[in-house]
Amino acid sequence: MTEKDLTNIVPAVATTSAGIAGYFNWGPCEERRLIAGEADLVTTFGKPTVGDDAAPTEYFFTGANFLGYANNLSVVRKVSDNAYNAAAVANTDRGDSETVSNVDLQIKNSDHYWDTILGTTGPGAADEGISASGEWYYWAAKWPGTLGNSLKVSMSDTHSVSFTDAITGASAGASSLELQGGGLLGEVAVGDVFSLGNGSYTVTGFSGGASASHQEENDDDTTHIHITPVVNALDTNLGATSDATVTWAYAGNFDRTPSTSTDAEAATATDDEIDIVVVDEDGLFSGTRGTVLERFTVSKAKDAKKFDGTSNYYVNVINDSSNYIWWGDHPDTIGVSGGVSGATAGDGREWGSLLSNIESEITVGQGSGKNFEKLTRNFYASMTGGSNGTYSNDSLYLNGYDNFADAETVDCALLLGGPAEATLAGQLIDLCDARKDCVAFLSPLRADAVGQSSAGVATTDIVDYYNITLNKSSSYGVFDGGWKYMYDNYNDVYRWVPLNGDIAGLVARTETTNDAWWSPAGFNRGQIRGVVRLPYNPKQAHRDTLYKNNVNPVVSFPGEGTVLYGDKTMQRKPSAFDRINVRRLFIVLEKAIATAAKYKLFEFNDAFTRASFVNMVTPFLRDIQGRKGIFDFKVVCDETNNPGSVIDRNEFVADIYVKPARSINFIQLNFIAVGTGVDFNEVAGA
């Protein structure tokens, strides 16, 4: 039995996918990320902040404005070489966690972390962490930027510890507590919750000892623990030597204290579990200081599994699941008794050990070798050193748009220029000309559109920029006439934003509501969203000047909204392709028919193949005709354009003639007065 499939058709193709490359506060760098809505954009690339200057926020709002009309935007974040990830840094001897002003650590994306940073700038093995500029890192913010400075990481494998006769008599209103005998508490860290009698206090520091960040076990020099708030006058232990309990600040986010996982128990090991939280310490991500962004109950064992069979090793879980941090190094002298690098007799099992061969790892005389090392104090680390880097409007972001250059692997029909200046704008046109299935959307310079003394001056400057500075002619580009003043709901301010995101959004929405070959302009489909005001509102004379120079005006009409009032491309030569709808029509035709035609490759160029091609394309074009895309068409694929010479060159030729539909750009209404007794048939057409 044999089958032959003769049901080939021309597939439907979508041309609403858009792309933008530029400055963002957060997110992966130098790779495309598909964004489906503004909320997704904020989650992935961060919201704009008041501290940013105008230009960086324009990229965010250009993308956000497009997503107000459509739902398919690929974003590439570009950063300069001096944009750094925030990190929790250890000393060069991998000792206590310290903060520094600039860690000079840049992790661009996941591939960069795995292939370049982890185990390369570090000691050479992936399980031994990362270092740079002579510093070791316990944790690093996921992406470069100052937003990472808002993050804090905390770990605990005990939650709370109680001590007997730990505090000398406390007095009402005291902001510090005196340790009984100089130091009986074991290790306590800044951030822990200190319970004394019926009062609870947060540890803010230490005095009289070796460290201001923690009090070490048997540190007899430490005499005082500083707390907030001050001691309650109603405390039941005033004036008496008191017991105390030290609790991890984030214990309430978990329903139990970490202990031993099922996997470790099966391997007769203990104490492998640890709780980790990622905290928005400054509130830049969540809007509320101290918000717990993520929490994990994980294992110190490398081969520990969850109930579903996936890894529960804390390094893997953090790296694979966290949206905010990368793992950098196991804690060493930072609160781990005995350290985790090269445990000796009497020490616990190293973090990252395998449960599967834990028996063979136990050395003679190491009685506690099956017990994983426990933190000797709760771990708190605020990240610092994050930097946004240097802002550049042209050369830096040109490399970002290179992520959209390959038409074979990247589906992108609309490129948003944002605040692109002439050099970058010209390169975007060249990129789209090379792809031949993509249109670039551009706006004038802010200085030419915003703050001008009159609409006439703005019109002249915009036309001069378009004709002289930019000086491009292409049907794969669309140039609008301005910017809009819009409300930034994230910071309760107003901002000027280029309109190209909105214009591209109108094009995408028009394809969704009608078809790609309908004009996106006018009162029916050209309404611009979110406009508080325009920098100038072009009158008829200004619109005529702009439009004859291929600049599409955007106009506010009283009571009728703000409207895209033109549908020209940037092609100077008068032809059907100087209109957006015709260029978009041919992109759809070429993309769809080319996709179907590739299945004729390596077939025979004979009458049957040519007839099957015609029979495949004709219904598709007839459907386009019925949906008002073309007036008429003709497909020629026979011996006339496939003579023997073409066949001998292993070629196949098809000529597809179409009469594209044209949008109405001008309306002329003629009113003729005639006499009472005149027959209209006599004067019609006069």
C-alpha positions as CSV (number, residue, x, y, z in Angstrom):
1,M,0.0,0.0,0.0
2,T,1.3,3.5,-0.9
3,E,0.2,7.0,-0.2
4,K,0.7,10.2,-2.2
5,D,0.0,13.5,-0.6
6,L,-1.2,16.0,-3.2
7,T,-2.9,18.3,-0.7
8,N,-0.3,21.0,-0.5
9,I,-1.6,24.5,0.3
10,V,-0.3,27.9,0.9
11,P,-0.2,28.3,4.7
12,A,-1.5,31.3,6.7
13,V,1.4,33.5,8.0
14,A,1.4,36.0,10.9
15,T,3.2,39.3,10.5
16,T,2.5,40.9,13.9
17,S,5.7,39.8,15.7
18,A,7.8,42.8,16.7
19,G,11.3,43.4,18.1
20,I,13.2,46.1,20.0
21,A,16.7,46.4,21.4
22,G,17.7,49.0,24.0
23,Y,18.2,50.1,27.5
24,F,16.3,48.4,30.4
25,N,16.8,48.3,34.1
26,W,16.8,44.6,34.6
27,G,16.7,41.3,32.7
28,P,18.9,39.1,30.5
29,C,21.3,40.8,28.1
30,E,22.2,40.1,24.4
31,E,19.4,37.5,23.9
32,R,15.8,37.7,22.6
33,R,13.1,37.3,25.2
34,L,9.5,36.9,24.0
35,I,7.1,39.2,25.9
36,A,3.4,38.8,25.8
37,G,2.2,41.9,27.7
38,E,3.2,44.9,29.7
39,A,3.1,42.9,33.0
40,D,5.4,40.4,31.5
41,L,7.7,43.2,30.3
42,V,7.9,44.6,33.9
43,T,8.6,41.1,35.4
44,T,11.3,40.3,32.9
45,F,13.0,43.7,32.3
46,G,12.0,45.8,35.3
47,K,9.9,48.9,35.6
48,P,11.2,52.4,34.9
49,T,12.4,54.3,37.9
50,V,12.3,58.0,38.6
51,G,16.1,58.2,38.8
52,D,16.5,57.3,35.1
53,D,17.0,60.1,32.6
54,A,14.5,60.3,29.8
55,A,16.2,58.4,27.1
56,P,16.5,55.0,28.9
57,T,12.8,55.0,29.9
58,E,11.8,55.6,26.3
59,Y,12.8,52.1,25.3
60,F,10.6,50.6,28.0
61,F,7.6,52.7,27.1
62,T,8.0,52.2,23.4
63,G,7.8,48.5,24.0
64,A,4.9,48.9,26.6
65,N,3.0,51.1,24.1
66,F,3.3,48.4,21.4
67,L,2.0,45.8,23.8
68,G,-1.1,48.0,24.4
69,Y,-2.2,47.0,20.8
70,A,-0.5,43.6,20.3
71,N,1.0,40.7,22.3
72,N,4.1,39.5,20.6
73,L,7.3,41.5,21.3
74,S,10.8,40.2,21.4
75,V,13.1,42.3,23.6
76,V,16.9,42.4,23.6
77,R,18.6,44.2,26.5
78,K,22.0,45.8,25.8
79,V,24.4,47.0,28.4
80,S,27.8,48.6,28.4
81,D,30.9,46.9,29.7
82,N,30.7,48.8,33.0
83,A,27.2,47.4,33.8
84,Y,27.6,45.1,36.8
85,N,25.6,42.5,38.8
86,A,25.1,43.2,42.4
87,A,26.6,40.5,44.6
88,A,27.2,39.2,48.1
89,V,30.9,39.3,48.3
90,A,33.3,37.3,50.5
91,N,36.9,38.2,51.2
92,T,39.7,36.8,49.0
93,D,40.2,34.1,51.7
94,R,36.5,33.2,51.3
95,G,35.8,34.5,54.8
96,D,33.0,36.6,56.1
97,S,30.5,38.2,53.8
98,E,31.4,41.9,53.1
99,T,29.9,44.6,50.9
100,V,31.9,46.6,48.4
101,S,31.2,49.6,46.2
102,N,31.7,47.8,42.9
103,V,32.2,44.1,42.4
104,D,33.0,44.4,38.7
105,L,31.0,41.2,38.0
106,Q,28.9,41.1,34.8
107,I,26.7,38.1,34.0
108,K,24.9,38.8,30.8
109,N,22.6,35.8,30.5
110,S,22.2,32.2,31.4
111,D,24.6,30.9,28.7
112,H,27.2,33.5,29.9
113,Y,26.9,32.3,33.5
114,W,27.2,28.6,32.6
115,D,29.8,28.9,29.8
116,T,32.0,31.8,30.9
117,I,31.5,32.8,34.5
118,L,30.9,29.7,36.6
119,G,34.1,27.6,37.0
120,T,36.1,29.7,34.6
121,T,36.6,33.0,36.4
122,G,36.4,30.9,39.6
123,P,38.7,28.1,40.7
124,G,38.0,26.0,37.6
125,A,35.2,23.7,38.8
126,A,31.6,24.5,38.5
127,D,30.9,23.3,42.1
128,E,33.4,25.7,43.6
129,G,31.9,29.0,42.6
130,I,32.8,32.2,40.9
131,S,35.3,35.0,41.5
132,A,36.5,38.1,39.7
133,S,38.7,41.0,40.6
134,G,40.1,39.1,43.5
135,E,36.7,38.6,45.2
136,W,34.6,35.5,45.8
137,Y,30.8,35.7,45.6
138,Y,28.4,33.7,47.6
139,W,25.4,35.0,45.6
140,A,25.0,37.3,42.6
141,A,22.0,39.2,41.3
142,K,20.6,37.5,38.2
143,W,21.2,40.4,35.9
144,P,23.3,43.6,35.8
145,G,21.8,46.8,37.1
146,T,21.2,48.9,40.2
147,L,18.0,47.0,40.9
148,G,20.1,44.1,42.1
149,N,21.2,46.3,45.1
150,S,17.7,45.9,46.5
151,L,18.2,42.2,46.9
152,K,19.1,40.3,50.1
153,V,19.7,36.6,50.5
154,S,19.2,34.8,53.8
155,M,19.8,31.1,54.8
156,S,19.0,29.0,57.8
157,D,19.1,25.3,58.7
158,T,18.1,25.7,62.4
159,H,15.5,28.6,62.6
160,S,15.8,29.1,66.4
161,V,18.2,28.4,69.3
162,S,17.5,28.9,73.0
163,F,20.2,29.9,75.6
164,T,20.1,29.8,79.4
165,D,21.2,32.7,81.6
166,A,22.4,34.6,78.5
167,I,21.6,38.2,79.3
168,T,22.5,40.3,82.3
169,G,19.5,42.3,83.6
170,A,17.9,44.5,81.0
171,S,16.5,47.9,81.7
172,A,13.5,49.6,80.2
173,G,14.3,51.7,77.2
174,A,17.7,50.1,76.6
175,S,18.8,49.8,73.0
176,S,21.5,47.2,73.8
177,L,21.7,44.0,75.9
178,E,24.7,42.9,78.0
179,L,25.8,39.4,77.5
180,Q,26.2,37.3,80.7
181,G,29.8,36.4,81.3
182,G,30.9,38.2,78.1
183,G,29.6,35.7,75.6
184,L,27.4,32.7,76.1
185,L,25.1,32.8,73.0
186,G,27.0,31.0,70.4
187,E,26.9,32.7,67.0
188,V,24.2,35.4,66.5
189,A,23.9,37.6,63.3
190,V,22.6,41.0,62.6
191,G,19.0,40.5,61.4
192,D,18.1,37.7,63.8
193,V,15.1,38.1,66.1
194,F,16.0,38.1,69.7
195,S,13.3,37.0,72.2
196,L,13.7,38.1,75.8
197,G,10.8,37.5,78.2
198,N,7.7,38.7,76.4
199,G,9.5,41.0,74.1
200,S,10.9,40.4,70.6
201,Y,13.7,42.6,69.2
202,T,15.7,42.6,65.9
203,V,19.5,42.4,66.3
204,T,21.1,45.5,64.7
205,G,24.7,45.1,65.7
206,F,27.4,44.2,68.2
207,S,30.0,46.1,70.2
208,G,33.0,45.2,72.2
209,G,33.9,42.2,70.0
210,A,35.7,41.2,66.8
211,S,32.8,41.8,64.5
212,A,29.9,44.3,64.2
213,S,27.9,41.9,62.1
214,H,27.8,38.9,64.3
215,Q,28.8,37.5,67.7
216,E,30.8,34.3,67.5
217,E,30.6,31.4,69.9
218,N,32.8,31.9,73.0
219,D,33.7,35.4,71.9
220,D,34.2,36.8,75.4
221,D,35.1,40.2,74.0
222,T,31.6,40.8,72.7
223,T,29.7,42.5,75.6
224,H,26.6,44.0,74.0
225,I,24.0,43.2,71.4
226,H,22.3,46.2,69.9
227,I,18.5,45.8,69.2
228,T,15.5,47.6,67.9
229,P,13.0,48.6,69.3
230,V,14.2,49.5,72.8
231,V,13.4,47.2,75.6
232,N,9.8,47.2,76.6
233,A,9.0,48.6,80.1
234,L,6.5,45.7,80.6
235,D,9.1,43.0,79.9
236,T,8.9,40.3,82.5
237,N,12.7,39.9,82.8
238,L,13.7,43.5,83.6
239,G,16.6,43.6,86.0
240,A,17.2,39.8,86.1
241,T,19.6,37.5,84.4
242,S,17.5,36.0,81.6
243,D,17.2,33.2,79.1
244,A,17.0,34.2,75.5
245,T,15.9,32.7,72.1
246,V,17.5,33.7,68.8
247,T,15.2,33.1,65.8
248,W,15.9,33.5,62.1
249,A,14.0,36.6,60.8
250,Y,12.3,34.6,58.0
251,A,11.3,31.5,59.9
252,G,7.6,32.5,59.6
253,N,7.8,31.9,55.9
254,F,8.2,28.2,56.4
255,D,5.9,25.6,58.0
256,R,8.7,23.6,59.6
257,T,12.4,23.8,60.6
258,P,14.7,22.2,58.1
259,S,16.1,18.8,59.1
260,T,16.8,15.7,57.1
261,S,15.3,15.0,53.6
262,T,13.8,11.7,52.6
263,D,16.7,11.0,50.3
264,A,19.3,11.7,52.9
265,E,17.4,9.6,55.4
266,A,17.5,6.7,53.0
267,A,21.2,7.2,52.8
268,T,21.5,7.3,56.6
269,A,22.7,10.9,56.3
270,T,21.3,13.8,58.3
271,D,21.0,17.6,58.4
272,D,21.0,18.1,54.6
273,E,18.0,20.5,54.5
274,I,18.3,24.3,54.4
275,D,15.8,27.1,53.9
276,I,16.7,30.1,51.6
277,V,14.8,33.3,51.0
278,V,15.4,36.1,48.5
279,V,14.2,39.4,49.9
280,D,13.4,42.7,48.3
281,E,15.2,44.7,51.0
282,D,14.7,48.2,49.5
283,G,11.4,47.5,47.9
284,L,12.5,48.3,44.3
285,F,11.0,45.1,42.9
286,S,7.8,44.8,44.9
287,G,7.2,48.3,46.0
288,T,7.4,47.2,49.7
289,R,10.6,47.0,51.7
290,G,11.4,43.6,53.1
291,T,9.0,41.6,50.8
292,V,10.1,38.0,50.5
293,L,10.3,37.4,46.7
294,E,11.2,33.7,46.7
295,R,11.6,31.0,49.3
296,F,13.2,27.5,48.9
297,T,13.5,24.4,51.1
298,V,16.4,22.6,49.5
299,S,19.2,20.1,50.2
300,K,22.9,20.4,50.6
301,A,23.4,17.1,48.9
302,K,24.2,17.2,45.2
303,D,22.1,14.2,44.2
304,A,19.1,14.9,46.4
305,K,15.7,14.7,44.5
306,K,12.3,16.1,44.9
307,F,9.2,13.9,44.9
308,D,8.9,14.4,41.1
309,G,12.4,13.3,40.4
310,T,13.9,16.8,39.8
311,S,17.0,18.0,41.6
312,N,16.6,19.4,45.1
313,Y,20.3,20.4,45.4
314,Y,20.3,24.0,46.5
315,V,22.7,25.1,43.8
316,N,20.6,23.6,41.0
317,V,17.3,24.8,42.4
318,I,18.5,28.4,42.8
319,N,20.1,28.6,39.4
320,D,17.2,26.9,37.6
321,S,14.3,28.4,39.5
322,S,15.2,31.8,40.9
323,N,14.3,34.9,39.0
324,Y,16.6,37.1,41.0
325,I,19.9,35.4,41.9
326,W,22.7,33.1,40.8
327,W,24.6,30.8,43.1
328,G,28.2,31.8,43.6
329,D,29.9,29.7,46.2
330,H,29.3,27.3,49.2
331,P,29.6,29.1,52.5
332,D,33.1,28.4,54.0
333,T,34.2,30.3,57.1
334,I,31.0,32.3,57.0
335,G,29.1,30.5,59.8
336,V,29.9,26.9,58.9
337,S,31.6,25.0,61.7
338,G,34.8,23.5,60.4
339,G,34.2,24.8,56.8
340,V,32.9,22.9,53.9
341,S,36.1,22.7,51.8
342,G,38.0,19.5,52.7
343,A,36.3,18.4,55.9
344,T,38.7,16.7,58.3
345,A,38.2,14.1,61.0
346,G,35.3,15.1,63.2
347,D,33.9,17.6,60.7
348,G,30.5,17.2,59.0
349,R,29.9,16.3,55.4
350,E,30.7,18.9,52.8
351,W,27.9,20.8,51.1
352,G,27.7,19.3,47.6
353,S,28.6,15.8,48.6
354,L,26.8,12.9,46.9
355,L,24.4,10.8,48.9
356,S,25.0,7.9,46.6
357,N,28.6,7.3,47.8
358,I,28.4,8.9,51.2
359,E,29.7,5.7,52.8
360,S,32.9,5.7,50.7
361,E,33.5,9.3,51.5
362,I,33.6,8.7,55.3
363,T,37.3,8.6,56.5
364,V,38.5,6.6,59.4
365,G,37.8,8.4,62.6
366,Q,35.3,10.9,61.1
367,G,32.5,9.9,63.4
368,S,30.1,12.6,62.2
369,G,30.8,12.1,58.5
370,K,27.2,11.4,57.5
371,N,26.0,14.6,59.1
372,F,26.0,17.6,56.7
373,E,27.7,20.7,58.0
374,K,25.3,23.1,59.7
375,L,25.5,26.9,59.7
376,T,26.7,28.1,63.0
377,R,24.7,31.3,62.6
378,N,21.9,32.4,60.3
379,F,23.2,33.8,57.0
380,Y,22.1,37.3,55.9
381,A,23.7,39.0,52.8
382,S,22.6,42.3,51.3
383,M,23.8,42.7,47.7
384,T,25.8,45.7,46.5
385,G,27.9,46.8,43.6
386,G,25.2,46.7,40.9
387,S,25.5,49.3,38.1
388,N,23.4,50.2,35.1
389,G,26.5,51.1,33.1
390,T,26.8,53.9,30.5
391,Y,23.9,54.8,28.3
392,S,24.5,55.1,24.5
393,N,21.8,55.7,22.0
394,D,23.4,54.4,18.8
395,S,26.4,52.1,18.5
396,L,25.7,49.9,21.6
397,Y,22.1,49.1,20.6
398,L,23.0,48.5,16.9
399,N,24.6,45.3,18.1
400,G,21.4,44.5,20.0
401,Y,19.3,44.7,16.8
402,D,21.7,42.2,15.1
403,N,19.7,39.6,17.1
404,F,16.9,40.2,14.5
405,A,19.1,40.1,11.4
406,D,18.7,36.4,10.4
407,A,15.4,36.0,8.6
408,E,15.7,32.2,8.4
409,T,15.8,31.7,12.2
410,V,14.1,34.8,13.6
411,D,10.5,35.6,12.8
412,C,10.1,39.4,13.1
413,A,7.8,41.6,11.0
414,L,8.0,44.9,12.9
415,L,11.1,46.6,14.3
416,L,10.6,49.4,16.9
417,G,13.3,52.1,16.8
418,G,12.4,53.7,20.1
419,P,14.5,56.9,20.5
420,A,16.9,55.8,17.8
421,E,19.0,58.6,16.2
422,A,20.1,58.8,12.6
423,T,22.9,56.3,12.6
424,L,20.9,53.6,14.4
425,A,17.8,54.4,12.4
426,G,19.6,54.1,9.1
427,Q,21.0,50.7,10.2
428,L,17.5,49.5,11.0
429,I,16.3,50.4,7.6
430,D,19.3,48.5,6.1
431,L,18.5,45.5,8.2
432,C,14.9,45.4,7.1
433,D,15.9,45.9,3.4
434,A,18.2,42.9,3.8
435,R,15.5,40.7,5.4
436,K,12.7,41.8,3.0
437,D,10.0,40.6,5.4
438,C,10.2,43.3,8.1
439,V,9.4,46.9,8.5
440,A,11.2,49.4,10.7
441,F,9.2,52.1,12.6
442,L,11.0,55.3,13.4
443,S,10.3,58.7,15.0
444,P,12.0,62.1,14.7
445,L,14.5,63.3,17.3
446,R,13.0,64.5,20.5
447,A,14.7,67.9,20.1
448,D,13.0,68.3,16.7
449,A,9.5,67.5,18.0
450,V,9.4,68.5,21.7
451,G,9.8,72.0,23.0
452,Q,9.6,73.8,19.7
453,S,8.3,77.4,19.5
454,S,5.6,76.5,17.0
455,A,4.2,73.7,14.9
456,G,5.9,75.3,11.8
457,V,9.4,75.2,13.4
458,A,8.8,71.5,14.4
459,T,7.6,70.6,10.9
460,T,10.7,72.2,9.3
461,D,13.1,70.5,11.7
462,I,11.5,67.1,11.3
463,V,11.5,67.3,7.5
464,D,15.2,68.5,7.5
465,Y,16.1,65.6,9.8
466,Y,14.3,63.1,7.6
467,N,15.6,64.5,4.2
468,I,19.1,65.6,5.2
469,T,20.3,63.7,8.3
470,L,18.6,60.4,7.9
471,N,18.4,60.5,4.1
472,K,16.9,57.1,3.5
473,S,14.5,55.8,0.9
474,S,12.9,52.4,1.5
475,S,9.5,50.7,1.5
476,Y,10.6,48.7,4.5
477,G,10.5,51.8,6.8
478,V,7.8,53.9,8.3
479,F,8.5,57.4,9.7
480,D,6.0,59.1,12.0
481,G,5.8,62.8,12.9
482,G,6.2,63.0,16.6
483,W,6.2,62.1,20.2
484,K,3.4,61.9,22.8
485,Y,3.2,63.0,26.4
486,M,2.0,60.1,28.5
487,Y,1.4,59.1,32.1
488,D,4.0,56.9,33.8
489,N,1.8,55.0,36.2
490,Y,4.8,53.3,37.8
491,N,6.3,56.6,39.1
492,D,3.3,59.0,39.0
493,V,5.0,61.3,36.5
494,Y,4.5,62.3,32.9
495,R,7.0,61.5,30.1
496,W,7.7,62.2,26.5
497,V,7.8,59.0,24.5
498,P,8.4,58.4,20.7
499,L,5.3,57.3,18.8
500,N,6.9,54.5,16.7
501,G,5.8,51.8,19.3
502,D,2.2,53.0,18.9
503,I,2.4,53.1,15.1
504,A,3.7,49.6,14.9
505,G,1.0,48.6,17.4
506,L,-1.7,50.0,15.1
507,V,-0.2,47.9,12.2
508,A,-0.3,44.7,14.3
509,R,-3.8,45.4,15.6
510,T,-5.1,46.1,12.1
511,E,-3.9,42.7,10.9
512,T,-5.7,41.1,13.9
513,T,-9.0,43.0,13.4
514,N,-8.9,43.2,9.6
515,D,-5.9,42.0,7.6
516,A,-2.3,43.0,7.0
517,W,-3.2,44.8,3.8
518,W,-5.7,47.2,5.4
519,S,-4.3,50.7,6.2
520,P,-3.6,51.3,9.9
521,A,-4.4,55.0,9.6
522,G,-7.5,57.1,10.0
523,F,-10.4,57.5,12.4
524,N,-11.5,53.8,12.1
525,R,-8.2,52.0,12.9
526,G,-5.6,54.8,13.6
527,Q,-6.6,55.8,17.1
528,I,-3.5,56.3,19.3
529,R,-3.8,55.2,23.0
530,G,-2.7,57.0,26.1
531,V,-2.0,60.4,24.7
532,V,-2.1,63.3,27.2
533,R,-1.0,65.8,24.5
534,L,1.2,66.1,21.5
535,P,4.3,68.4,21.4
536,Y,2.7,70.1,18.5
537,N,-0.6,69.6,16.6
538,P,0.0,69.9,12.9
539,K,-2.6,71.9,10.9
540,Q,-3.5,71.3,7.3
541,A,-0.5,73.2,5.9
542,H,1.9,71.3,8.3
543,R,0.3,68.0,7.4
544,D,0.7,68.6,3.7
545,T,4.4,69.4,4.2
546,L,5.0,66.4,6.3
547,Y,3.1,64.0,4.1
548,K,4.6,65.0,0.8
549,N,8.0,64.2,2.5
550,N,6.8,60.7,3.5
551,V,6.4,61.7,7.2
552,N,3.1,60.4,8.6
553,P,1.4,63.1,10.7
554,V,-0.2,62.3,14.0
555,V,-3.0,64.7,14.8
556,S,-5.4,65.4,17.7
557,F,-8.9,66.2,16.5
558,P,-11.3,67.8,19.1
559,G,-13.7,65.1,20.3
560,E,-12.3,62.5,18.0
561,G,-9.0,61.5,19.6
562,T,-5.4,61.4,18.4
563,V,-5.1,59.8,15.0
564,L,-2.4,58.4,12.7
565,Y,-3.2,60.6,9.7
566,G,-1.0,59.0,7.0
567,D,0.0,55.6,5.7
568,K,3.1,56.2,3.7
569,T,6.4,54.2,3.8
570,M,9.8,55.9,3.5
571,Q,10.1,55.1,-0.3
572,R,10.6,58.3,-2.2
573,K,9.9,56.8,-5.7
574,P,6.1,57.1,-6.4
575,S,4.7,53.6,-6.7
576,A,2.3,51.2,-5.0
577,F,5.0,50.4,-2.5
578,D,5.0,53.9,-1.0
579,R,2.0,52.9,1.1
580,I,2.1,50.7,4.2
581,N,-0.8,48.5,3.3
582,V,0.8,47.5,-0.1
583,R,4.2,46.8,1.5
584,R,2.5,44.7,4.1
585,L,0.4,42.9,1.5
586,F,3.4,41.8,-0.5
587,I,5.2,40.7,2.7
588,V,2.3,38.4,3.4
589,L,2.1,37.1,-0.2
590,E,5.9,36.6,-0.5
591,K,6.2,34.9,2.9
592,A,3.3,32.6,2.5
593,I,3.9,31.5,-1.0
594,A,7.7,31.2,-0.5
595,T,6.9,28.9,2.5
596,A,4.7,26.7,0.4
597,A,7.1,26.8,-2.7
598,K,10.0,25.3,-0.8
599,Y,8.3,21.9,-0.9
600,K,8.8,22.0,-4.7
601,L,12.5,21.9,-4.2
602,F,14.2,18.8,-5.7
603,E,11.0,17.8,-7.5
604,F,11.0,17.6,-11.4
605,N,10.3,20.8,-13.3
606,D,7.6,19.3,-15.5
607,A,4.0,20.1,-16.4
608,F,2.6,18.2,-13.4
609,T,4.8,20.1,-10.9
610,R,4.0,23.5,-12.5
611,A,0.3,22.7,-12.6
612,S,0.3,21.7,-8.9
613,F,2.0,24.9,-8.0
614,V,-0.6,27.0,-9.9
615,N,-3.4,25.0,-8.3
616,M,-1.8,25.6,-4.9
617,V,-1.4,29.4,-5.2
618,T,-4.6,30.2,-7.1
619,P,-7.0,29.5,-4.2
620,F,-4.8,31.5,-1.8
621,L,-4.8,34.5,-4.1
622,R,-8.5,34.2,-4.7
623,D,-9.0,34.2,-0.9
624,I,-6.9,37.4,-0.6
625,Q,-9.0,38.9,-3.4
626,G,-12.2,38.1,-1.5
627,R,-10.8,39.8,1.6
628,K,-10.1,43.0,-0.4
629,G,-6.3,42.6,-0.6
630,I,-6.1,42.6,-4.3
631,F,-8.3,43.6,-7.3
632,D,-7.1,40.8,-9.6
633,F,-4.3,38.4,-10.1
634,K,-2.7,36.0,-12.6
635,V,-0.3,33.1,-12.0
636,V,2.0,32.1,-14.8
637,C,4.0,28.9,-14.4
638,D,4.3,27.0,-17.7
639,E,6.6,26.5,-20.6
640,T,6.7,30.2,-21.4
641,N,8.7,31.0,-18.3
642,N,10.2,27.6,-17.8
643,P,11.8,26.8,-21.1
644,G,14.5,24.2,-21.5
645,S,17.3,26.6,-20.5
646,V,15.6,27.3,-17.2
647,I,15.1,23.5,-16.6
648,D,18.7,22.8,-17.5
649,R,19.9,25.3,-14.9
650,N,17.8,23.3,-12.3
651,E,15.6,26.3,-11.7
652,F,11.8,26.8,-11.4
653,V,10.1,30.1,-12.3
654,A,6.7,31.3,-11.4
655,D,5.4,34.8,-12.2
656,I,2.6,36.1,-9.9
657,Y,0.9,39.3,-11.1
658,V,-1.4,41.1,-8.7
659,K,-3.3,44.4,-8.7
660,P,-3.0,45.6,-5.1
661,A,-5.8,47.4,-3.4
662,R,-5.2,51.1,-2.6
663,S,-6.2,53.0,0.4
664,I,-8.1,56.4,0.1
665,N,-5.8,59.3,1.0
666,F,-7.8,62.1,-0.5
667,I,-11.6,62.7,-0.7
668,Q,-13.1,65.2,-3.1
669,L,-16.7,66.1,-2.7
670,N,-18.4,68.1,-5.5
671,F,-21.6,69.9,-4.8
672,I,-23.5,71.2,-7.9
673,A,-26.5,73.4,-7.8
674,V,-29.0,73.0,-10.7
675,G,-32.2,74.6,-11.7
676,T,-35.6,73.4,-10.4
677,G,-36.7,72.1,-13.8
678,V,-33.3,70.5,-14.8
679,D,-33.1,66.8,-15.3
680,F,-30.2,65.4,-13.3
681,N,-29.3,63.0,-16.2
682,E,-28.6,66.0,-18.4
683,V,-26.1,67.6,-16.0
684,A,-24.5,64.5,-14.4
685,G,-20.8,64.4,-15.2
686,A,-20.8,68.0,-16.4
